[in-house]
Amino acid sequence: MKIVEVELLTVHPHIRAWNREAHALYHDNIWETRTVIVLKTDTGLEGLAEVVGEPDQSLKNTLDRLIGTHPATWLASREIVIGLAPAIYDLVGKANDIPAYHLFGPKVRSWIPVSHWTVSQTPARMAEEVRQAAEMGHTWMKYHTCHLHNVIDQTEAMQAVAPRGFKIHYDVNFDNTVESIVGLDRALSKYPVAGLIEDPLRTHDMTGYRLLRQKCVLPIVFHHAPLGGREVFLEAADAYMLGHADVGVTVAAAGLFEGANVPFMTQNVGGTITQAFVAHMAAAFEMATLHHVTGAWLWEDDVVSTRFDVVGGHIRVPETPGLGIALDRDAIARLQAQTPIQLPKALARITCQYGPVVYARPPISRNPLWVERDVPGVGDGYERLVDQDYWYDDGSARFADLWERAGKGVVIA
C-alpha cells in the first residue's frame, strides 16, 4: 500500500451563532476556515485529517514527501504535524480492519473526558458560555483569562449558573509570578466551579512551579512539555497538557506519565476528525484521564456524517476501522460554498474602575492591549477592576472618530 494522492478541501464552517462574534473579534475570524486533508492510497483507501486555516508551505512540503510511501512509515513520527497525523492512523487502521486505538496499545477506556473551550468575555457572556456548554453535556470548560477582564467577577457569574460538579479550567497565559498566582488561587478556590490553573508561570520556571504546588489549593497544569514530558521528574505540576504536540512526543510522554502515575490531557484544535483522533489516543494511554480539548463544538456544522454526542462530559471511542468516521461529501460541498461571516465593525472598549475608558480595534489576541503602558489600570494579574466589551458601529460621529483614531493605536477617551 502506498499513498498516491492528496486531496485538499477548504471549507468555511460557521462558529455557533450565540458566541460567533466573540470568537471572531478575539481571533480575527481565523476559525471559519478549515482545510480537510484526504490521503488516498493505491488500494482505494482514504485517510482523513484537517488543519485550521489554509495549508501553509511547510504542510504542503510534508504532503509531497508522503507520496509514494507506506502510511505505516509515519506512525508515531515526529516529522509530521499533529493536524496531519489522523490521516496516517486512519489509513493504517482501515488497512488492518482495526480501530486506530490499537495502533497505540490496548484500550484502557471506552469513554473519553472532553472539555468545552472559549475566549475571555464579560462576566455575563461567560455565564452564557457555561450555560451553553452544560446544555451540550460538558462538565468542564477551558478559557484563556485576559488582563482586560476581572477573573473573580467572571467566576462569580459562572458559579451562579453552573450545574453542580461543573468546573472551569483557567489558562493564565504563562505570564504571572508565584505571588500573583497564590493570591488568585486563594480567591478562586472559594468557588466550587473553579477547577484548575494552567500555565501560571513562564515555561522554564520549574522552581516557581514547584512552589505553586506547595502553596495552591487548585491543581496546577503544565502545558507544552518543552522537556518532552521529563518535567514529571521535576514534580513541576499536578498534571500535564500535551498541546499540539506531534504523535511521537505524545506517545513518549504518555509513557513517562504512566510510569510516574501522573494524569495528563491533550489539546489539539479542530473539528470532529481531530476529536476522533484524540479519542483513539486517549483510549490507549493509561493516564490520559483529564478532559481533552479540541474545540470541535465551536462550529455549527462539520464535514463528517456523524458528530460525537457528549454524555456526562465524555464521548464514546469509535469501534469501526481507522478513525471510525466518514466524510460527508454533501457537507463538504455546502461548506465550500459558504464564505466566512464578515466581521462586525466594532471597537474593543476597556473600562477600568480607577482609570479612563480605552478604545482599540480588534482583534484582541493580536493587539498588545494588556501591556501596562498602553492601558492605564491594566497590568500583571487578573484581579484588576477592569472589564472589556465591544461597541458596535452605531453610525454616530463619535464612533467614526474613535474608529479612525484607533487605527493608529489605543485611544484613551
C-alpha positions as CSV (number, residue, x, y, z in Angstrom):
1,M,0.0,0.0,0.0
2,K,1.3,3.4,-0.9
3,I,0.0,7.0,-0.7
4,V,-0.6,8.1,-4.3
5,E,-2.7,11.3,-4.0
6,V,-3.5,14.1,-1.6
7,E,-6.9,16.0,-1.8
8,L,-7.1,19.4,-0.1
9,L,-10.6,20.7,0.7
10,T,-11.0,24.2,2.1
11,V,-14.3,24.7,3.9
12,H,-15.9,27.5,5.9
13,P,-18.0,26.2,8.8
14,H,-19.5,28.9,10.8
15,I,-19.0,29.4,14.6
16,R,-22.2,28.9,16.5
17,A,-24.3,32.0,16.4
18,W,-24.5,32.7,20.1
19,N,-20.7,33.3,20.5
20,R,-19.7,33.8,16.9
21,E,-18.8,37.5,17.3
22,A,-16.8,37.0,20.5
23,H,-14.6,34.4,18.8
24,A,-14.4,36.4,15.5
25,L,-13.4,39.7,17.2
26,Y,-10.9,38.0,19.5
27,H,-9.1,35.9,16.9
28,D,-9.7,37.8,13.7
29,N,-12.2,35.2,12.4
30,I,-9.5,32.6,11.9
31,W,-11.8,29.7,12.9
32,E,-14.2,30.0,9.9
33,T,-11.7,28.4,7.5
34,R,-10.5,24.8,7.8
35,T,-8.7,22.5,5.4
36,V,-9.7,18.9,5.2
37,I,-6.8,16.6,4.1
38,V,-7.7,13.3,2.3
39,L,-4.8,10.9,1.7
40,K,-5.5,8.3,-0.9
41,T,-3.8,5.0,-1.5
42,D,-3.3,2.7,-4.4
43,T,-5.6,0.2,-2.7
44,G,-8.5,2.6,-2.7
45,L,-8.4,3.7,0.9
46,E,-8.8,7.3,2.1
47,G,-7.4,8.7,5.3
48,L,-8.8,11.9,6.9
49,A,-7.1,14.8,8.6
50,E,-7.7,18.6,9.0
51,V,-6.0,21.8,9.9
52,V,-7.4,25.2,10.9
53,G,-7.0,27.8,8.1
54,E,-5.3,27.3,4.8
55,P,-2.4,24.8,4.5
56,D,0.9,26.6,4.8
57,Q,4.0,25.8,2.7
58,S,5.5,23.6,5.4
59,L,2.5,21.3,5.4
60,K,2.4,21.2,1.6
61,N,6.1,20.1,1.6
62,T,5.3,17.4,4.1
63,L,2.4,16.2,2.0
64,D,4.7,16.0,-1.0
65,R,7.0,13.7,1.0
66,L,4.2,11.3,1.7
67,I,3.6,10.5,-1.9
68,G,4.9,7.0,-2.7
69,T,5.3,6.0,0.9
70,H,3.5,3.4,3.0
71,P,1.4,5.1,5.7
72,A,2.9,2.9,8.4
73,T,6.2,4.6,7.8
74,W,4.8,7.7,9.6
75,L,3.3,6.1,12.7
76,A,4.5,8.0,15.8
77,S,6.5,10.2,13.6
78,R,8.0,13.5,14.8
79,E,8.3,14.7,11.3
80,I,4.6,15.4,10.6
81,V,2.4,18.0,12.3
82,I,-0.4,16.8,14.6
83,G,-3.0,18.0,12.2
84,L,-1.9,15.6,9.5
85,A,-1.4,12.6,11.8
86,P,-5.1,11.5,11.9
87,A,-5.0,10.5,8.2
88,I,-2.0,8.2,8.8
89,Y,-3.7,6.4,11.6
90,D,-7.0,6.3,9.7
91,L,-5.3,4.6,6.7
92,V,-3.3,2.0,8.8
93,G,-6.3,1.2,10.9
94,K,-8.5,0.7,7.8
95,A,-5.9,-1.4,6.1
96,N,-5.8,-3.7,9.1
97,D,-9.5,-3.6,9.8
98,I,-9.0,-2.3,13.3
99,P,-9.9,0.9,15.2
100,A,-7.0,3.3,15.3
101,Y,-6.5,3.0,19.1
102,H,-5.0,-0.5,18.6
103,L,-2.0,1.3,17.0
104,F,-1.3,3.0,20.3
105,G,-1.8,0.0,22.6
106,P,-4.6,-2.0,24.3
107,K,-7.7,0.0,25.0
108,V,-8.0,1.1,28.7
109,R,-11.2,3.1,28.4
110,S,-14.2,3.4,26.1
111,W,-15.3,6.9,27.1
112,I,-13.0,9.9,26.9
113,P,-13.4,13.0,29.1
114,V,-13.6,16.2,27.0
115,S,-13.9,20.0,27.5
116,H,-15.7,22.9,26.0
117,W,-13.4,25.8,25.1
118,T,-13.9,29.6,24.7
119,V,-12.3,33.0,24.9
120,S,-12.5,35.5,27.7
121,Q,-15.6,37.7,27.7
122,T,-17.6,39.9,30.1
123,P,-19.0,38.1,33.2
124,A,-22.5,37.9,31.7
125,R,-21.2,36.4,28.5
126,M,-19.0,33.9,30.4
127,A,-22.1,32.8,32.3
128,E,-23.9,32.2,29.0
129,E,-20.9,30.1,27.8
130,V,-21.2,27.9,30.9
131,R,-25.0,27.5,30.3
132,Q,-24.5,26.5,26.7
133,A,-21.6,24.1,27.5
134,A,-23.6,22.4,30.2
135,E,-26.5,22.0,27.8
136,M,-24.3,20.3,25.3
137,G,-23.3,17.7,28.0
138,H,-20.0,19.2,29.1
139,T,-18.8,19.2,32.7
140,W,-15.6,21.2,32.0
141,M,-14.9,24.5,30.2
142,K,-11.5,25.9,29.4
143,Y,-10.8,29.5,28.6
144,H,-7.8,31.9,28.4
145,T,-8.0,34.5,31.1
146,C,-7.4,38.1,29.9
147,H,-5.9,41.1,31.6
148,L,-8.9,43.0,30.3
149,H,-11.4,41.1,32.4
150,N,-11.6,40.5,36.1
151,V,-11.4,36.7,36.6
152,I,-13.2,36.9,40.0
153,D,-16.2,38.7,38.5
154,Q,-16.2,36.2,35.7
155,T,-16.1,33.3,38.2
156,E,-18.9,34.7,40.3
157,A,-21.1,35.0,37.2
158,M,-20.2,31.4,36.0
159,Q,-20.8,30.0,39.5
160,A,-24.3,31.5,39.6
161,V,-25.4,29.4,36.5
162,A,-23.1,26.3,36.7
163,P,-24.7,22.9,37.4
164,R,-23.4,21.0,40.4
165,G,-20.0,19.5,39.5
166,F,-19.3,21.7,36.5
167,K,-15.7,23.0,36.5
168,I,-13.7,25.8,35.0
169,H,-10.2,25.4,33.5
170,Y,-8.3,28.7,33.8
171,D,-5.5,29.1,31.3
172,V,-3.4,32.1,32.6
173,N,-1.0,32.6,29.7
174,F,2.5,31.9,31.1
175,D,2.9,35.5,32.4
176,N,2.5,35.6,36.1
177,T,4.5,35.5,39.3
178,V,4.3,32.9,42.1
179,E,2.8,35.6,44.4
180,S,0.1,36.7,42.0
181,I,-1.0,33.1,41.3
182,V,-1.1,32.2,45.1
183,G,-3.4,35.2,45.6
184,L,-5.5,34.2,42.6
185,D,-5.7,30.6,43.9
186,R,-6.9,31.8,47.3
187,A,-9.7,33.9,45.7
188,L,-10.8,31.3,43.2
189,S,-10.7,28.2,45.4
190,K,-13.7,29.6,47.4
191,Y,-15.9,28.9,44.4
192,P,-16.9,25.2,43.7
193,V,-16.8,25.9,40.0
194,A,-13.1,26.7,40.0
195,G,-11.3,23.6,38.7
196,L,-7.6,24.1,37.9
197,I,-5.0,26.6,36.8
198,E,-2.9,26.0,33.6
199,D,0.3,27.7,32.6
200,P,0.6,30.1,35.5
201,L,4.3,30.9,35.1
202,R,6.9,31.2,32.4
203,T,7.7,27.9,30.8
204,H,11.1,27.2,32.3
205,D,10.4,28.5,35.9
206,M,10.5,25.0,37.4
207,T,11.3,26.3,40.9
208,G,8.2,28.5,40.7
209,Y,6.0,25.7,39.6
210,R,7.1,23.5,42.5
211,L,6.4,26.3,44.9
212,L,2.9,26.7,43.5
213,R,2.2,23.0,44.0
214,Q,3.0,23.5,47.7
215,K,1.0,26.7,48.2
216,C,-2.1,26.4,45.9
217,V,-5.4,24.6,46.6
218,L,-6.3,24.3,42.9
219,P,-4.3,21.8,40.8
220,I,-1.5,23.3,38.6
221,V,-1.3,22.1,35.0
222,F,1.9,22.4,32.9
223,H,1.5,22.8,29.1
224,H,3.7,22.1,26.1
225,A,6.3,19.9,27.8
226,P,9.4,21.5,26.5
227,L,11.4,18.7,28.0
228,G,9.3,16.0,26.3
229,G,7.5,15.1,29.5
230,R,10.6,14.8,31.6
231,E,9.1,17.7,33.6
232,V,7.4,15.0,35.5
233,F,10.7,14.0,37.2
234,L,11.0,17.6,38.5
235,E,7.5,17.4,40.0
236,A,6.7,20.6,38.3
237,A,2.9,20.2,38.2
238,D,-0.1,18.2,39.4
239,A,-1.0,17.3,35.8
240,Y,0.3,18.0,32.3
241,M,-1.2,19.1,29.0
242,L,0.3,17.9,25.6
243,G,-0.9,20.8,23.4
244,H,-0.4,20.5,19.6
245,A,2.4,18.0,20.2
246,D,3.3,15.6,17.4
247,V,2.4,12.0,17.9
248,G,5.9,10.8,18.7
249,V,6.2,13.3,21.6
250,T,2.8,12.4,22.8
251,V,3.5,8.6,22.8
252,A,6.8,9.1,24.6
253,A,5.4,11.5,27.2
254,A,2.4,9.2,27.8
255,G,4.8,6.5,28.9
256,L,6.6,8.8,31.3
257,F,3.3,10.0,32.8
258,E,2.1,6.4,33.2
259,G,5.4,5.5,34.9
260,A,5.0,8.4,37.3
261,N,1.3,7.9,37.8
262,V,0.5,11.5,36.9
263,P,-2.5,12.4,34.8
264,F,-2.4,14.4,31.6
265,M,-4.7,15.8,28.8
266,T,-4.2,16.7,25.2
267,Q,-5.2,19.8,23.3
268,N,-5.5,19.7,19.5
269,V,-7.7,22.3,17.8
270,G,-10.0,21.1,15.1
271,G,-13.4,19.6,14.3
272,T,-14.7,16.0,14.5
273,I,-11.8,14.5,12.6
274,T,-9.3,15.9,15.2
275,Q,-11.7,14.9,18.0
276,A,-11.9,11.3,16.8
277,F,-8.1,11.0,16.7
278,V,-7.8,12.4,20.2
279,A,-10.3,9.9,21.4
280,H,-8.3,7.0,20.0
281,M,-5.1,8.2,21.6
282,A,-6.8,8.8,25.0
283,A,-8.4,5.3,24.8
284,A,-5.0,3.6,24.9
285,F,-3.0,5.9,27.3
286,E,-3.4,4.9,30.9
287,M,-3.0,8.4,32.4
288,A,-4.9,10.4,29.8
289,T,-7.7,10.8,32.4
290,L,-8.3,14.5,32.2
291,H,-10.6,16.5,29.9
292,H,-9.2,16.7,26.4
293,V,-9.6,19.9,24.5
294,T,-10.3,20.1,20.7
295,G,-12.8,22.9,20.2
296,A,-14.9,20.6,18.0
297,W,-18.2,22.1,19.3
298,L,-17.3,25.6,18.3
299,W,-18.8,25.1,14.8
300,E,-22.5,24.8,13.8
301,D,-21.7,22.1,11.2
302,D,-18.9,19.7,10.3
303,V,-17.5,17.7,7.4
304,V,-18.4,14.2,8.7
305,S,-21.6,12.2,8.6
306,T,-21.9,11.8,12.4
307,R,-20.6,14.1,15.2
308,F,-19.9,12.9,18.8
309,D,-22.5,13.3,21.5
310,V,-21.2,14.5,24.9
311,V,-22.6,12.3,27.7
312,G,-21.7,13.3,31.2
313,G,-18.7,15.2,29.9
314,H,-17.4,12.2,27.8
315,I,-17.5,10.9,24.3
316,R,-17.5,7.3,23.2
317,V,-14.5,5.9,21.4
318,P,-15.3,4.7,17.8
319,E,-15.0,0.9,17.3
320,T,-15.0,0.8,13.5
321,P,-11.8,0.6,11.5
322,G,-9.5,3.6,11.4
323,L,-10.8,6.8,13.0
324,G,-14.3,5.4,12.7
325,I,-15.8,8.4,11.0
326,A,-16.8,9.1,7.4
327,L,-16.5,12.2,5.2
328,D,-19.8,13.7,4.2
329,R,-19.2,14.9,0.6
330,D,-22.5,16.8,0.6
331,A,-21.5,18.7,3.7
332,I,-18.1,19.4,2.1
333,A,-19.8,20.9,-0.9
334,R,-22.1,23.0,1.3
335,L,-19.3,24.3,3.5
336,Q,-17.0,25.0,0.5
337,A,-19.8,27.2,-1.0
338,Q,-20.1,29.2,2.3
339,T,-17.9,32.2,2.9
340,P,-16.6,33.3,6.3
341,I,-19.1,35.6,8.0
342,Q,-17.9,39.2,7.8
343,L,-16.5,40.7,11.0
344,P,-18.8,43.3,12.5
345,K,-17.3,46.7,12.7
346,A,-16.6,47.2,16.4
347,L,-14.3,48.8,18.9
348,A,-12.9,47.0,21.9
349,R,-14.0,49.1,24.9
350,I,-11.9,48.7,28.1
351,T,-13.4,50.2,31.2
352,C,-11.1,50.5,34.3
353,Q,-12.7,51.4,37.6
354,Y,-9.8,53.8,38.5
355,G,-8.9,54.9,35.0
356,P,-10.3,56.2,31.8
357,V,-12.2,54.3,29.1
358,V,-9.9,53.0,26.4
359,Y,-10.8,52.0,22.8
360,A,-8.9,49.8,20.3
361,R,-9.6,48.0,17.2
362,P,-9.9,44.2,17.4
363,P,-8.6,41.5,17.3
364,I,-7.8,41.3,21.0
365,S,-5.5,38.3,20.5
366,R,-3.1,40.3,18.3
367,N,-3.2,43.6,19.9
368,P,-1.0,44.2,23.0
369,L,-3.7,45.9,24.9
370,W,-2.7,44.2,28.1
371,V,0.6,46.0,28.2
372,E,0.6,48.3,31.1
373,R,2.0,51.3,29.2
374,D,-1.0,51.2,26.8
375,V,-3.9,50.9,29.1
376,P,-3.9,52.8,32.5
377,G,-5.2,50.5,35.2
378,V,-4.3,47.3,33.5
379,G,-1.2,45.2,34.2
380,D,0.0,42.0,35.8
381,G,-2.5,39.8,37.4
382,Y,-6.2,39.0,36.6
383,E,-7.9,40.7,39.5
384,R,-7.8,44.3,38.3
385,L,-11.1,46.1,38.4
386,V,-11.5,46.1,34.6
387,D,-13.9,44.8,32.0
388,Q,-13.9,44.8,28.2
389,D,-16.8,44.6,25.8
390,Y,-17.4,45.7,22.2
391,W,-19.0,48.9,20.9
392,Y,-20.6,48.1,17.5
393,D,-20.7,50.7,14.8
394,D,-23.9,52.7,15.6
395,G,-23.4,55.2,12.8
396,S,-22.5,58.0,15.2
397,A,-19.9,60.7,14.6
398,R,-18.2,59.7,17.9
399,F,-17.8,56.1,16.8
400,A,-16.4,57.1,13.4
401,D,-13.9,59.5,15.1
402,L,-12.7,56.9,17.6
403,W,-12.5,54.2,14.9
404,E,-10.3,56.5,12.8
405,R,-8.0,57.3,15.7
406,A,-7.8,53.7,16.9
407,G,-6.3,52.8,13.6
408,K,-3.1,54.3,14.9
409,G,-3.2,52.7,18.3
410,V,-5.2,52.6,21.5
411,V,-7.3,55.7,22.3
412,I,-7.8,57.0,25.8
413,A,-11.0,58.9,26.0
